[in-house]
Amino acid sequence: MVSGADIGGRIRALRLERGMTQRQLADRSGLSEATVIGRIERGEQVPRLNTAVALARALSVHLNELVVAPGAEVTAPMPSSGAADRLQLERRAQVLVRKLNDARLHHLVGLLEAERSSEA
């Protein structure tokens, strides 16, 4: 389990690596107050999911880099049936897509588009 302090420390480190102030990060992530960034970075406040997603985007990282412990593997079990299966498959696909380099990602998109057009 990752603590709020861990998440805040990662956000602070990434912000500083990018030479950003708390105000700049707040502006880029759509947060109205830079003080929220400070509270998150100090571990006084755990960001809500939508805030964590906005911060990850503003820092140009995947959400996993903020909320998953370093070295932890993010996996999903094989699906069994129904709508839950679809959701699990989509999550597994997201994890795999994040690991692709640009060339392989373009290739995958091309394959998916070709498959979709052949179904139409």
C-alpha positions in Angstrom: 0.0 0.0 0.0 1.3 3.4 -0.9 0.8 6.2 1.6 -0.2 9.8 1.0 3.3 10.9 2.0 4.7 8.5 -0.7 2.4 10.0 -3.4 3.2 13.5 -2.2 6.9 12.9 -2.3 6.8 11.5 -5.8 4.7 14.5 -7.0 7.2 16.9 -5.4 10.2 15.1 -6.9 8.7 15.0 -10.4 7.6 18.7 -10.1 11.2 19.7 -9.1 12.7 17.6 -11.9 10.6 19.6 -14.3 11.6 22.9 -12.8 8.0 23.7 -11.9 6.6 25.7 -9.0 3.6 24.5 -7.1 1.6 27.3 -8.7 2.7 26.2 -12.2 1.7 22.6 -11.4 -1.6 23.8 -10.0 -2.3 25.8 -13.2 -1.3 22.9 -15.5 -3.4 20.4 -13.7 -6.4 22.7 -13.4 -6.3 23.0 -9.6 -7.6 26.3 -8.3 -5.1 26.6 -5.4 -1.4 25.9 -5.2 -1.9 25.3 -1.5 -3.5 22.0 -2.4 -0.3 20.9 -4.1 1.7 21.8 -0.9 -0.6 19.8 1.3 -0.4 16.8 -1.0 3.4 17.1 -1.3 3.7 17.2 2.5 1.4 14.1 2.9 -1.2 16.1 4.7 -3.8 15.4 2.0 -4.2 12.4 -0.2 -5.3 13.4 -3.7 -8.7 12.2 -5.0 -8.5 10.1 -8.1 -9.4 12.9 -10.5 -6.8 15.1 -8.9 -4.1 12.4 -9.1 -5.0 11.9 -12.8 -4.8 15.6 -13.5 -1.4 15.8 -11.7 0.0 12.8 -13.5 -1.1 14.4 -16.8 0.4 17.8 -15.9 3.7 16.0 -14.9 3.6 13.9 -18.1 3.7 10.5 -16.3 1.3 7.6 -16.0 -0.9 7.6 -12.9 0.9 4.4 -11.8 4.1 6.3 -11.3 2.4 8.3 -8.6 0.3 5.6 -6.8 2.0 2.3 -7.3 5.0 1.3 -5.2 8.3 1.2 -7.1 8.9 -2.3 -8.3 5.3 -3.5 -7.8 3.8 -5.2 -10.8 0.4 -4.1 -11.9 -1.6 -7.1 -13.2 -5.1 -8.2 -13.6 -6.4 -11.7 -13.5 -7.8 -13.4 -16.6 -11.4 -12.5 -17.0 -14.3 -15.0 -16.5 -17.4 -13.5 -18.2 -19.7 -10.5 -18.8 -19.1 -6.8 -18.4 -16.6 -7.3 -15.6 -14.5 -9.3 -18.1 -14.5 -6.5 -20.5 -13.3 -4.0 -17.8 -10.5 -6.4 -16.7 -9.4 -6.8 -20.3 -9.4 -3.1 -20.9 -7.3 -2.6 -17.7 -4.8 -5.3 -18.8 -4.6 -3.6 -22.3 -3.9 -0.2 -20.7 -1.0 -1.7 -18.7 0.4 -3.3 -21.8 0.0 -0.3 -24.0 1.9 1.9 -21.5 4.9 -0.4 -21.9 5.0 0.0 -25.7 7.4 2.3 -27.5 5.9 4.8 -30.1 6.7 2.6 -33.1 5.0 -0.5 -31.6 2.0 1.6 -30.4 1.5 3.0 -33.9 1.7 -0.5 -35.3 -0.9 -1.7 -32.7 -3.3 1.1 -33.6 -2.9 0.3 -37.3 -3.8 -3.4 -36.6 -6.8 -2.4 -34.5 -8.1 0.0 -37.1 -7.7 -2.6 -39.8 -9.6 -5.1 -37.7 -12.4 -2.6 -37.0 -12.7 -1.7 -40.8 -12.9 -5.4 -41.7 -15.8 -5.8 -39.2 -17.8 -3.0 -40.8 
